[in-house]
Amino acid sequence: MILDKQGTIVYKGHPASRKDLVKDFNDLIAGKPLEGVEAAGGGDDEEEAGGNAVDKDTIIAQME
């Protein structure tokens, strides 16, 4: 999975299927969407579309 700066999953899948991971990460750092990935549409399809928000602070606390 690839997450944006807000902790939203923007891509689910094997990283080898991405054309240029360095560009993907640079785009996300710049606040741009990933190319070739549809934005989350909301509704019941949100999980499949990659729109799950992840609370990074909660995850970090759980890992510690």
mmCIF file as Biopython writes it, N, C-alpha, C and O atoms, coordinates in Angstrom:
data_model
#
loop_
_atom_site.group_PDB
_atom_site.id
_atom_site.type_symbol
_atom_site.label_atom_id
_atom_site.label_alt_id
_atom_site.label_comp_id
_atom_site.label_asym_id
_atom_site.label_entity_id
_atom_site.label_seq_id
_atom_site.pdbx_PDB_ins_code
_atom_site.Cartn_x
_atom_site.Cartn_y
_atom_site.Cartn_z
_atom_site.occupancy
_atom_site.B_iso_or_equiv
_atom_site.auth_seq_id
_atom_site.auth_asym_id
_atom_site.pdbx_PDB_model_num
ATOM 1   N N  . MET A ? 1  ? 0.834   -1.182 0.000   1.0 0.0 1  A 1 
ATOM 2   C CA . MET A ? 1  ? 0.000   0.000  0.000   1.0 0.0 1  A 1 
ATOM 3   C C  . MET A ? 1  ? 0.877   1.243  0.000   1.0 0.0 1  A 1 
ATOM 4   O O  . MET A ? 1  ? 1.976   1.254  0.555   1.0 0.0 1  A 1 
ATOM 5   N N  . ILE A ? 2  ? 0.371   2.270  -0.626  1.0 0.0 2  A 1 
ATOM 6   C CA . ILE A ? 2  ? 1.031   3.572  -0.608  1.0 0.0 2  A 1 
ATOM 7   C C  . ILE A ? 2  ? 0.051   4.556  0.013   1.0 0.0 2  A 1 
ATOM 8   O O  . ILE A ? 2  ? -1.119  4.609  -0.365  1.0 0.0 2  A 1 
ATOM 9   N N  . LEU A ? 3  ? 0.543   5.333  0.970   1.0 0.0 3  A 1 
ATOM 10  C CA . LEU A ? 3  ? -0.275  6.315  1.677   1.0 0.0 3  A 1 
ATOM 11  C C  . LEU A ? 3  ? 0.162   7.719  1.305   1.0 0.0 3  A 1 
ATOM 12  O O  . LEU A ? 3  ? 1.336   7.960  1.024   1.0 0.0 3  A 1 
ATOM 13  N N  . ASP A ? 4  ? -0.798  8.654  1.304   1.0 0.0 4  A 1 
ATOM 14  C CA . ASP A ? 4  ? -0.431  10.046 1.081   1.0 0.0 4  A 1 
ATOM 15  C C  . ASP A ? 4  ? -0.075  10.697 2.421   1.0 0.0 4  A 1 
ATOM 16  O O  . ASP A ? 4  ? -0.052  10.020 3.449   1.0 0.0 4  A 1 
ATOM 17  N N  . LYS A ? 5  ? 0.198   11.993 2.417   1.0 0.0 5  A 1 
ATOM 18  C CA . LYS A ? 5  ? 0.632   12.687 3.633   1.0 0.0 5  A 1 
ATOM 19  C C  . LYS A ? 5  ? -0.455  12.745 4.694   1.0 0.0 5  A 1 
ATOM 20  O O  . LYS A ? 5  ? -0.155  12.941 5.872   1.0 0.0 5  A 1 
ATOM 21  N N  . GLN A ? 6  ? -1.719  12.577 4.297   1.0 0.0 6  A 1 
ATOM 22  C CA . GLN A ? 6  ? -2.821  12.591 5.243   1.0 0.0 6  A 1 
ATOM 23  C C  . GLN A ? 6  ? -3.104  11.201 5.816   1.0 0.0 6  A 1 
ATOM 24  O O  . GLN A ? 6  ? -3.983  11.045 6.664   1.0 0.0 6  A 1 
ATOM 25  N N  . GLY A ? 7  ? -2.366  10.200 5.357   1.0 0.0 7  A 1 
ATOM 26  C CA . GLY A ? 7  ? -2.567  8.838  5.836   1.0 0.0 7  A 1 
ATOM 27  C C  . GLY A ? 7  ? -3.630  8.074  5.073   1.0 0.0 7  A 1 
ATOM 28  O O  . GLY A ? 7  ? -4.058  7.005  5.508   1.0 0.0 7  A 1 
ATOM 29  N N  . THR A ? 8  ? -4.062  8.608  3.938   1.0 0.0 8  A 1 
ATOM 30  C CA . THR A ? 8  ? -5.060  7.941  3.110   1.0 0.0 8  A 1 
ATOM 31  C C  . THR A ? 8  ? -4.366  6.969  2.168   1.0 0.0 8  A 1 
ATOM 32  O O  . THR A ? 8  ? -3.359  7.305  1.544   1.0 0.0 8  A 1 
ATOM 33  N N  . ILE A ? 9  ? -4.912  5.763  2.071   1.0 0.0 9  A 1 
ATOM 34  C CA . ILE A ? 9  ? -4.361  4.780  1.137   1.0 0.0 9  A 1 
ATOM 35  C C  . ILE A ? 9  ? -4.688  5.252  -0.274  1.0 0.0 9  A 1 
ATOM 36  O O  . ILE A ? 9  ? -5.857  5.393  -0.634  1.0 0.0 9  A 1 
ATOM 37  N N  . VAL A ? 10 ? -3.655  5.494  -1.066  1.0 0.0 10 A 1 
ATOM 38  C CA . VAL A ? 10 ? -3.865  5.955  -2.441  1.0 0.0 10 A 1 
ATOM 39  C C  . VAL A ? 10 ? -3.543  4.871  -3.461  1.0 0.0 10 A 1 
ATOM 40  O O  . VAL A ? 10 ? -3.850  5.022  -4.644  1.0 0.0 10 A 1 
ATOM 41  N N  . TYR A ? 11 ? -2.925  3.778  -3.012  1.0 0.0 11 A 1 
ATOM 42  C CA . TYR A ? 11 ? -2.621  2.674  -3.922  1.0 0.0 11 A 1 
ATOM 43  C C  . TYR A ? 11 ? -2.525  1.383  -3.125  1.0 0.0 11 A 1 
ATOM 44  O O  . TYR A ? 11 ? -1.868  1.325  -2.085  1.0 0.0 11 A 1 
ATOM 45  N N  . LYS A ? 12 ? -3.190  0.348  -3.628  1.0 0.0 12 A 1 
ATOM 46  C CA . LYS A ? 12 ? -3.077  -0.999 -3.058  1.0 0.0 12 A 1 
ATOM 47  C C  . LYS A ? 12 ? -2.599  -1.913 -4.176  1.0 0.0 12 A 1 
ATOM 48  O O  . LYS A ? 12 ? -3.178  -1.926 -5.262  1.0 0.0 12 A 1 
ATOM 49  N N  . GLY A ? 13 ? -1.565  -2.662 -3.919  1.0 0.0 13 A 1 
ATOM 50  C CA . GLY A ? 13 ? -1.074  -3.584 -4.924  1.0 0.0 13 A 1 
ATOM 51  C C  . GLY A ? 13 ? 0.428   -3.759 -4.807  1.0 0.0 13 A 1 
ATOM 52  O O  . GLY A ? 13 ? 1.069   -3.170 -3.937  1.0 0.0 13 A 1 
ATOM 53  N N  . HIS A ? 14 ? 0.976   -4.563 -5.679  1.0 0.0 14 A 1 
ATOM 54  C CA . HIS A ? 14 ? 2.408   -4.833 -5.665  1.0 0.0 14 A 1 
ATOM 55  C C  . HIS A ? 14 ? 3.152   -3.628 -6.240  1.0 0.0 14 A 1 
ATOM 56  O O  . HIS A ? 14 ? 2.767   -3.110 -7.288  1.0 0.0 14 A 1 
ATOM 57  N N  . PRO A ? 15 ? 4.214   -3.177 -5.567  1.0 0.0 15 A 1 
ATOM 58  C CA . PRO A ? 15 ? 4.937   -1.997 -6.051  1.0 0.0 15 A 1 
ATOM 59  C C  . PRO A ? 15 ? 5.558   -2.178 -7.436  1.0 0.0 15 A 1 
ATOM 60  O O  . PRO A ? 15 ? 5.808   -1.192 -8.129  1.0 0.0 15 A 1 
ATOM 61  N N  . ALA A ? 16 ? 5.808   -3.407 -7.845  1.0 0.0 16 A 1 
ATOM 62  C CA . ALA A ? 16 ? 6.385   -3.639 -9.174  1.0 0.0 16 A 1 
ATOM 63  C C  . ALA A ? 16 ? 5.414   -3.240 -10.284 1.0 0.0 16 A 1 
ATOM 64  O O  . ALA A ? 16 ? 5.822   -3.039 -11.428 1.0 0.0 16 A 1 
ATOM 65  N N  . SER A ? 17 ? 4.130   -3.128 -9.944  1.0 0.0 17 A 1 
ATOM 66  C CA . SER A ? 17 ? 3.157   -2.741 -10.965 1.0 0.0 17 A 1 
ATOM 67  C C  . SER A ? 17 ? 3.114   -1.220 -11.171 1.0 0.0 17 A 1 
ATOM 68  O O  . SER A ? 17 ? 2.444   -0.739 -12.085 1.0 0.0 17 A 1 
ATOM 69  N N  . ARG A ? 18 ? 3.822   -0.467 -10.331 1.0 0.0 18 A 1 
ATOM 70  C CA . ARG A ? 18 ? 3.927   0.989  -10.516 1.0 0.0 18 A 1 
ATOM 71  C C  . ARG A ? 18 ? 5.078   1.289  -11.454 1.0 0.0 18 A 1 
ATOM 72  O O  . ARG A ? 18 ? 6.145   0.685  -11.347 1.0 0.0 18 A 1 
ATOM 73  N N  . LYS A ? 19 ? 4.869   2.210  -12.362 1.0 0.0 19 A 1 
ATOM 74  C CA . LYS A ? 19 ? 5.866   2.516  -13.391 1.0 0.0 19 A 1 
ATOM 75  C C  . LYS A ? 19 ? 7.121   3.160  -12.804 1.0 0.0 19 A 1 
ATOM 76  O O  . LYS A ? 19 ? 8.235   2.805  -13.190 1.0 0.0 19 A 1 
ATOM 77  N N  . ASP A ? 20 ? 6.951   4.105  -11.872 1.0 0.0 20 A 1 
ATOM 78  C CA . ASP A ? 20 ? 8.088   4.845  -11.329 1.0 0.0 20 A 1 
ATOM 79  C C  . ASP A ? 20 ? 7.796   5.216  -9.873  1.0 0.0 20 A 1 
ATOM 80  O O  . ASP A ? 20 ? 7.182   6.248  -9.605  1.0 0.0 20 A 1 
ATOM 81  N N  . LEU A ? 21 ? 8.237   4.376  -8.936  1.0 0.0 21 A 1 
ATOM 82  C CA . LEU A ? 21 ? 7.959   4.607  -7.517  1.0 0.0 21 A 1 
ATOM 83  C C  . LEU A ? 21 ? 8.581   5.901  -7.007  1.0 0.0 21 A 1 
ATOM 84  O O  . LEU A ? 21 ? 7.983   6.586  -6.178  1.0 0.0 21 A 1 
ATOM 85  N N  . VAL A ? 22 ? 9.766   6.242  -7.489  1.0 0.0 22 A 1 
ATOM 86  C CA . VAL A ? 22 ? 10.410  7.484  -7.043  1.0 0.0 22 A 1 
ATOM 87  C C  . VAL A ? 22 ? 9.531   8.677  -7.412  1.0 0.0 22 A 1 
ATOM 88  O O  . VAL A ? 22 ? 9.327   9.575  -6.596  1.0 0.0 22 A 1 
ATOM 89  N N  . LYS A ? 23 ? 9.013   8.686  -8.638  1.0 0.0 23 A 1 
ATOM 90  C CA . LYS A ? 23 ? 8.115   9.764  -9.070  1.0 0.0 23 A 1 
ATOM 91  C C  . LYS A ? 23 ? 6.840   9.749  -8.235  1.0 0.0 23 A 1 
ATOM 92  O O  . LYS A ? 23 ? 6.344   10.802 -7.834  1.0 0.0 23 A 1 
ATOM 93  N N  . ASP A ? 24 ? 6.307   8.546  -7.972  1.0 0.0 24 A 1 
ATOM 94  C CA . ASP A ? 24 ? 5.102   8.446  -7.145  1.0 0.0 24 A 1 
ATOM 95  C C  . ASP A ? 24 ? 5.319   9.112  -5.790  1.0 0.0 24 A 1 
ATOM 96  O O  . ASP A ? 24 ? 4.497   9.915  -5.350  1.0 0.0 24 A 1 
ATOM 97  N N  . PHE A ? 25 ? 6.421   8.780  -5.132  1.0 0.0 25 A 1 
ATOM 98  C CA . PHE A ? 25 ? 6.676   9.352  -3.804  1.0 0.0 25 A 1 
ATOM 99  C C  . PHE A ? 25 ? 6.933   10.848 -3.884  1.0 0.0 25 A 1 
ATOM 100 O O  . PHE A ? 25 ? 6.471   11.597 -3.024  1.0 0.0 25 A 1 
ATOM 101 N N  . ASN A ? 26 ? 7.655   11.294 -4.894  1.0 0.0 26 A 1 
ATOM 102 C CA . ASN A ? 26 ? 7.886   12.732 -5.060  1.0 0.0 26 A 1 
ATOM 103 C C  . ASN A ? 26 ? 6.569   13.472 -5.312  1.0 0.0 26 A 1 
ATOM 104 O O  . ASN A ? 26 ? 6.358   14.564 -4.783  1.0 0.0 26 A 1 
ATOM 105 N N  . ASP A ? 27 ? 5.681   12.877 -6.122  1.0 0.0 27 A 1 
ATOM 106 C CA . ASP A ? 27 ? 4.377   13.489 -6.368  1.0 0.0 27 A 1 
ATOM 107 C C  . ASP A ? 27 ? 3.566   13.577 -5.078  1.0 0.0 27 A 1 
ATOM 108 O O  . ASP A ? 27 ? 2.951   14.606 -4.798  1.0 0.0 27 A 1 
ATOM 109 N N  . LEU A ? 28 ? 3.562   12.500 -4.293  1.0 0.0 28 A 1 
ATOM 110 C CA . LEU A ? 28 ? 2.806   12.512 -3.043  1.0 0.0 28 A 1 
ATOM 111 C C  . LEU A ? 28 ? 3.358   13.546 -2.062  1.0 0.0 28 A 1 
ATOM 112 O O  . LEU A ? 28 ? 2.594   14.228 -1.379  1.0 0.0 28 A 1 
ATOM 113 N N  . ILE A ? 29 ? 4.669   13.661 -1.994  1.0 0.0 29 A 1 
ATOM 114 C CA . ILE A ? 29 ? 5.286   14.663 -1.121  1.0 0.0 29 A 1 
ATOM 115 C C  . ILE A ? 29 ? 4.862   16.063 -1.555  1.0 0.0 29 A 1 
ATOM 116 O O  . ILE A ? 29 ? 4.652   16.941 -0.718  1.0 0.0 29 A 1 
ATOM 117 N N  . ALA A ? 30 ? 4.737   16.269 -2.866  1.0 0.0 30 A 1 
ATOM 118 C CA . ALA A ? 30 ? 4.330   17.568 -3.404  1.0 0.0 30 A 1 
ATOM 119 C C  . ALA A ? 30 ? 2.820   17.789 -3.327  1.0 0.0 30 A 1 
ATOM 120 O O  . ALA A ? 30 ? 2.324   18.852 -3.701  1.0 0.0 30 A 1 
ATOM 121 N N  . GLY A ? 31 ? 2.088   16.778 -2.838  1.0 0.0 31 A 1 
ATOM 122 C CA . GLY A ? 31 ? 0.637   16.909 -2.716  1.0 0.0 31 A 1 
ATOM 123 C C  . GLY A ? 31 ? -0.133  16.594 -3.984  1.0 0.0 31 A 1 
ATOM 124 O O  . GLY A ? 31 ? -1.322  16.896 -4.084  1.0 0.0 31 A 1 
ATOM 125 N N  . LYS A ? 32 ? 0.545   15.983 -4.961  1.0 0.0 32 A 1 
ATOM 126 C CA . LYS A ? 32 ? -0.105  15.628 -6.220  1.0 0.0 32 A 1 
ATOM 127 C C  . LYS A ? 32 ? -0.678  14.214 -6.127  1.0 0.0 32 A 1 
ATOM 128 O O  . LYS A ? 32 ? -0.169  13.392 -5.365  1.0 0.0 32 A 1 
ATOM 129 N N  . PRO A ? 33 ? -1.736  13.923 -6.897  1.0 0.0 33 A 1 
ATOM 130 C CA . PRO A ? 33 ? -2.268  12.551 -6.920  1.0 0.0 33 A 1 
ATOM 131 C C  . PRO A ? 33 ? -1.354  11.645 -7.742  1.0 0.0 33 A 1 
ATOM 132 O O  . PRO A ? 33 ? -0.569  12.118 -8.565  1.0 0.0 33 A 1 
ATOM 133 N N  . LEU A ? 34 ? -1.465  10.337 -7.509  1.0 0.0 34 A 1 
ATOM 134 C CA . LEU A ? 34 ? -0.692  9.390  -8.307  1.0 0.0 34 A 1 
ATOM 135 C C  . LEU A ? 34 ? -1.292  9.286  -9.704  1.0 0.0 34 A 1 
ATOM 136 O O  . LEU A ? 34 ? -2.513  9.274  -9.861  1.0 0.0 34 A 1 
ATOM 137 N N  . GLU A ? 35 ? -0.440  9.212  -10.707 1.0 0.0 35 A 1 
ATOM 138 C CA . GLU A ? 35 ? -0.901  9.014  -12.081 1.0 0.0 35 A 1 
ATOM 139 C C  . GLU A ? 35 ? -1.392  7.587  -12.240 1.0 0.0 35 A 1 
ATOM 140 O O  . GLU A ? 35 ? -0.792  6.651  -11.713 1.0 0.0 35 A 1 
ATOM 141 N N  . GLY A ? 36 ? -2.484  7.427  -12.968 1.0 0.0 36 A 1 
ATOM 142 C CA . GLY A ? 36 ? -2.998  6.093  -13.256 1.0 0.0 36 A 1 
ATOM 143 C C  . GLY A ? 36 ? -3.760  5.457  -12.118 1.0 0.0 36 A 1 
ATOM 144 O O  . GLY A ? 36 ? -4.065  4.266  -12.170 1.0 0.0 36 A 1 
ATOM 145 N N  . VAL A ? 37 ? -4.078  6.230  -11.086 1.0 0.0 37 A 1 
ATOM 146 C CA . VAL A ? 37 ? -4.847  5.712  -9.960  1.0 0.0 37 A 1 
ATOM 147 C C  . VAL A ? 37 ? -6.079  6.588  -9.817  1.0 0.0 37 A 1 
ATOM 148 O O  . VAL A ? 37 ? -5.971  7.808  -9.703  1.0 0.0 37 A 1 
ATOM 149 N N  . GLU A ? 38 ? -7.258  5.960  -9.825  1.0 0.0 38 A 1 
ATOM 150 C CA . GLU A ? 38 ? -8.492  6.724  -9.685  1.0 0.0 38 A 1 
ATOM 151 C C  . GLU A ? 38 ? -8.637  7.217  -8.256  1.0 0.0 38 A 1 
ATOM 152 O O  . GLU A ? 38 ? -8.290  6.513  -7.308  1.0 0.0 38 A 1 
ATOM 153 N N  . ALA A ? 39 ? -9.151  8.427  -8.107  1.0 0.0 39 A 1 
ATOM 154 C CA . ALA A ? 39 ? -9.403  8.976  -6.776  1.0 0.0 39 A 1 
ATOM 155 C C  . ALA A ? 39 ? -10.549 8.223  -6.130  1.0 0.0 39 A 1 
ATOM 156 O O  . ALA A ? 39 ? -11.435 7.711  -6.815  1.0 0.0 39 A 1 
ATOM 157 N N  . ALA A ? 40 ? -10.527 8.160  -4.812  1.0 0.0 40 A 1 
ATOM 158 C CA . ALA A ? 40 ? -11.598 7.498  -4.069  1.0 0.0 40 A 1 
ATOM 159 C C  . ALA A ? 40 ? -12.907 8.229  -4.314  1.0 0.0 40 A 1 
ATOM 160 O O  . ALA A ? 40 ? -12.968 9.457  -4.241  1.0 0.0 40 A 1 
ATOM 161 N N  . GLY A ? 41 ? -13.950 7.466  -4.604  1.0 0.0 41 A 1 
ATOM 162 C CA . GLY A ? 41 ? -15.228 8.078  -4.924  1.0 0.0 41 A 1 
ATOM 163 C C  . GLY A ? 41 ? -16.171 8.208  -3.760  1.0 0.0 41 A 1 
ATOM 164 O O  . GLY A ? 41 ? -17.199 8.875  -3.874  1.0 0.0 41 A 1 
ATOM 165 N N  . GLY A ? 42 ? -15.851 7.589  -2.635  1.0 0.0 42 A 1 
ATOM 166 C CA . GLY A ? 42 ? -16.733 7.646  -1.480  1.0 0.0 42 A 1 
ATOM 167 C C  . GLY A ? 42 ? -17.786 6.562  -1.555  1.0 0.0 42 A 1 
ATOM 168 O O  . GLY A ? 42 ? -17.774 5.727  -2.459  1.0 0.0 42 A 1 
ATOM 169 N N  . GLY A ? 43 ? -18.687 6.583  -0.605  1.0 0.0 43 A 1 
ATOM 170 C CA . GLY A ? 43 ? -19.748 5.586  -0.575  1.0 0.0 43 A 1 
ATOM 171 C C  . GLY A ? 43 ? -19.221 4.228  -0.165  1.0 0.0 43 A 1 
ATOM 172 O O  . GLY A ? 43 ? -18.161 4.123  0.451   1.0 0.0 43 A 1 
ATOM 173 N N  . ASP A ? 44 ? -19.969 3.182  -0.511  1.0 0.0 44 A 1 
ATOM 174 C CA . ASP A ? 44 ? -19.597 1.823  -0.115  1.0 0.0 44 A 1 
ATOM 175 C C  . ASP A ? 44 ? -18.349 1.330  -0.815  1.0 0.0 44 A 1 
ATOM 176 O O  . ASP A ? 44 ? -17.704 0.394  -0.343  1.0 0.0 44 A 1 
ATOM 177 N N  . ASP A ? 45 ? -17.995 1.944  -1.934  1.0 0.0 45 A 1 
ATOM 178 C CA . ASP A ? 45 ? -16.822 1.513  -2.702  1.0 0.0 45 A 1 
ATOM 179 C C  . ASP A ? 45 ? -15.536 2.139  -2.168  1.0 0.0 45 A 1 
ATOM 180 O O  . ASP A ? 45 ? -14.459 1.869  -2.699  1.0 0.0 45 A 1 
ATOM 181 N N  . GLU A ? 46 ? -15.627 2.962  -1.137  1.0 0.0 46 A 1 
ATOM 182 C CA . GLU A ? 46 ? -14.463 3.733  -0.697  1.0 0.0 46 A 1 
ATOM 183 C C  . GLU A ? 46 ? -13.273 2.837  -0.347  1.0 0.0 46 A 1 
ATOM 184 O O  . GLU A ? 46 ? -12.137 3.162  -0.693  1.0 0.0 46 A 1 
ATOM 185 N N  . GLU A ? 47 ? -13.518 1.724  0.328   1.0 0.0 47 A 1 
ATOM 186 C CA . GLU A ? 47 ? -12.402 0.859  0.709   1.0 0.0 47 A 1 
ATOM 187 C C  . GLU A ? 47 ? -11.697 0.308  -0.515  1.0 0.0 47 A 1 
ATOM 188 O O  . GLU A ? 47 ? -10.468 0.317  -0.572  1.0 0.0 47 A 1 
ATOM 189 N N  . GLU A ? 48 ? -12.455 -0.174 -1.500  1.0 0.0 48 A 1 
ATOM 190 C CA . GLU A ? 48 ? -11.842 -0.717 -2.703  1.0 0.0 48 A 1 
ATOM 191 C C  . GLU A ? 48 ? -11.162 0.359  -3.528  1.0 0.0 48 A 1 
ATOM 192 O O  . GLU A ? 48 ? -10.183 0.071  -4.217  1.0 0.0 48 A 1 
ATOM 193 N N  . ALA A ? 49 ? -11.651 1.585  -3.477  1.0 0.0 49 A 1 
ATOM 194 C CA . ALA A ? 49 ? -11.080 2.664  -4.269  1.0 0.0 49 A 1 
ATOM 195 C C  . ALA A ? 49 ? -9.811  3.220  -3.649  1.0 0.0 49 A 1 
ATOM 196 O O  . ALA A ? 49 ? -9.123  4.028  -4.272  1.0 0.0 49 A 1 
ATOM 197 N N  . GLY A ? 50 ? -9.490  2.800  -2.436  1.0 0.0 50 A 1 
ATOM 198 C CA . GLY A ? 50 ? -8.271  3.267  -1.796  1.0 0.0 50 A 1 
ATOM 199 C C  . GLY A ? 50 ? -8.474  4.503  -0.949  1.0 0.0 50 A 1 
ATOM 200 O O  . GLY A ? 50 ? -7.531  5.271  -0.756  1.0 0.0 50 A 1 
ATOM 201 N N  . GLY A ? 51 ? -9.675  4.721  -0.436  1.0 0.0 51 A 1 
ATOM 202 C CA . GLY A ? 51 ? -9.948  5.914  0.330   1.0 0.0 51 A 1 
ATOM 203 C C  . GLY A ? 51 ? -9.955  5.729  1.829   1.0 0.0 51 A 1 
ATOM 204 O O  . GLY A ? 51 ? -10.503 6.573  2.539   1.0 0.0 51 A 1 
ATOM 205 N N  . ASN A ? 52 ? -9.371  4.665  2.342   1.0 0.0 52 A 1 
ATOM 206 C CA . ASN A ? 52 ? -9.371  4.439  3.784   1.0 0.0 52 A 1 
ATOM 207 C C  . ASN A ? 52 ? -8.404  5.383  4.458   1.0 0.0 52 A 1 
ATOM 208 O O  . ASN A ? 52 ? -7.219  5.409  4.125   1.0 0.0 52 A 1 
ATOM 209 N N  . ALA A ? 53 ? -8.901  6.157  5.402   1.0 0.0 53 A 1 
ATOM 210 C CA . ALA A ? 53 ? -8.018  7.023  6.175   1.0 0.0 53 A 1 
ATOM 211 C C  . ALA A ? 53 ? -7.353  6.185  7.260   1.0 0.0 53 A 1 
ATOM 212 O O  . ALA A ? 53 ? -8.007  5.361  7.900   1.0 0.0 53 A 1 
ATOM 213 N N  . VAL A ? 54 ? -6.073  6.389  7.467   1.0 0.0 54 A 1 
ATOM 214 C CA . VAL A ? 54 ? -5.322  5.666  8.474   1.0 0.0 54 A 1 
ATOM 215 C C  . VAL A ? 54 ? -4.768  6.693  9.450   1.0 0.0 54 A 1 
ATOM 216 O O  . VAL A ? 54 ? -4.115  7.656  9.049   1.0 0.0 54 A 1 
ATOM 217 N N  . ASP A ? 55 ? -5.035  6.477  10.738  1.0 0.0 55 A 1 
ATOM 218 C CA . ASP A ? 55 ? -4.508  7.379  11.753  1.0 0.0 55 A 1 
ATOM 219 C C  . ASP A ? 55 ? -3.092  6.937  12.083  1.0 0.0 55 A 1 
ATOM 220 O O  . ASP A ? 55 ? -2.888  5.979  12.829  1.0 0.0 55 A 1 
ATOM 221 N N  . LYS A ? 56 ? -2.110  7.646  11.519  1.0 0.0 56 A 1 
ATOM 222 C CA . LYS A ? 56 ? -0.720  7.227  11.667  1.0 0.0 56 A 1 
ATOM 223 C C  . LYS A ? 56 ? -0.253  7.271  13.108  1.0 0.0 56 A 1 
ATOM 224 O O  . LYS A ? 56 ? 0.581   6.455  13.501  1.0 0.0 56 A 1 
ATOM 225 N N  . ASP A ? 57 ? -0.768  8.203  13.918  1.0 0.0 57 A 1 
ATOM 226 C CA . ASP A ? 57 ? -0.366  8.286  15.321  1.0 0.0 57 A 1 
ATOM 227 C C  . ASP A ? 57 ? -0.821  7.049  16.099  1.0 0.0 57 A 1 
ATOM 228 O O  . ASP A ? 57 ? -0.091  6.541  16.950  1.0 0.0 57 A 1 
ATOM 229 N N  . THR A ? 58 ? -2.029  6.568  15.803  1.0 0.0 58 A 1 
ATOM 230 C CA . THR A ? 58 ? -2.532  5.353  16.452  1.0 0.0 58 A 1 
ATOM 231 C C  . THR A ? 58 ? -1.677  4.153  16.071  1.0 0.0 58 A 1 
ATOM 232 O O  . THR A ? 58 ? -1.342  3.332  16.924  1.0 0.0 58 A 1 
ATOM 233 N N  . ILE A ? 59 ? -1.324  4.048  14.799  1.0 0.0 59 A 1 
ATOM 234 C CA . ILE A ? 59 ? -0.509  2.923  14.338  1.0 0.0 59 A 1 
ATOM 235 C C  . ILE A ? 59 ? 0.864   2.965  14.971  1.0 0.0 59 A 1 
ATOM 236 O O  . ILE A ? 59 ? 1.371   1.934  15.413  1.0 0.0 59 A 1 
ATOM 237 N N  . ILE A ? 60 ? 1.471   4.127  15.023  1.0 0.0 60 A 1 
ATOM 238 C CA . ILE A ? 60 ? 2.808   4.263  15.639  1.0 0.0 60 A 1 
ATOM 239 C C  . ILE A ? 60 ? 2.747   3.872  17.114  1.0 0.0 60 A 1 
ATOM 240 O O  . ILE A ? 60 ? 3.637   3.184  17.612  1.0 0.0 60 A 1 
ATOM 241 N N  . ALA A ? 61 ? 1.695   4.312  17.814  1.0 0.0 61 A 1 
ATOM 242 C CA . ALA A ? 61 ? 1.533   3.944  19.225  1.0 0.0 61 A 1 
ATOM 243 C C  . ALA A ? 61 ? 1.393   2.441  19.383  1.0 0.0 61 A 1 
ATOM 244 O O  . ALA A ? 61 ? 1.964   1.864  20.309  1.0 0.0 61 A 1 
ATOM 245 N N  . GLN A ? 62 ? 0.647   1.800  18.502  1.0 0.0 62 A 1 
ATOM 246 C CA . GLN A ? 62 ? 0.475   0.353  18.559  1.0 0.0 62 A 1 
ATOM 247 C C  . GLN A ? 62 ? 1.785   -0.372 18.283  1.0 0.0 62 A 1 
ATOM 248 O O  . GLN A ? 62 ? 2.054   -1.407 18.894  1.0 0.0 62 A 1 
ATOM 249 N N  . MET A ? 63 ? 2.599   0.147  17.381  1.0 0.0 63 A 1 
ATOM 250 C CA . MET A ? 63 ? 3.877   -0.498 17.065  1.0 0.0 63 A 1 
ATOM 251 C C  . MET A ? 63 ? 4.853   -0.389 18.227  1.0 0.0 63 A 1 
ATOM 252 O O  . MET A ? 63 ? 5.636   -1.306 18.477  1.0 0.0 63 A 1 
ATOM 253 N N  . GLU A ? 64 ? 4.802   0.741  18.940  1.0 0.0 64 A 1 
ATOM 254 C CA . GLU A ? 64 ? 5.706   0.923  20.079  1.0 0.0 64 A 1 
ATOM 255 C C  . GLU A ? 64 ? 5.322   -0.017 21.196  1.0 0.0 64 A 1 
ATOM 256 O O  . GLU A ? 64 ? 5.963   -0.020 22.247  1.0 0.0 64 A 1 
#
